[in-house]
Amino acid sequence: MKLSQIEKIARSLGIKNAWKYSKKELIKTIQRQEGNFDCFGTATDFCNQMDCLWRMDCLTN
């Protein structure tokens, strides 16, 4: 997902100054805002969060 799309999601969740975050930091902030684990980029070969919006980006990171 492109950073501009991620920033749009962040703004819709009320996260201010989204442009200050790196992609990874912004996604983790969104995950926390949604009440999920802030685990983006930590999976090594497996992820059991099948419904996560960030799953494919995370596993290819």
Number of C-alpha atoms within 10 A of each C-alpha: 10 7 15 12 9 18 21 13 16 21 13 10 12 12 15 11 10 22 13 9 13 11 18 17 15 21 25 20 20 23 19 13 15 11 9 13 13 17 17 21 17 12 14 10 7 8 14 8 12 9 7 13 12 18 18 12 12 18 15 10 12
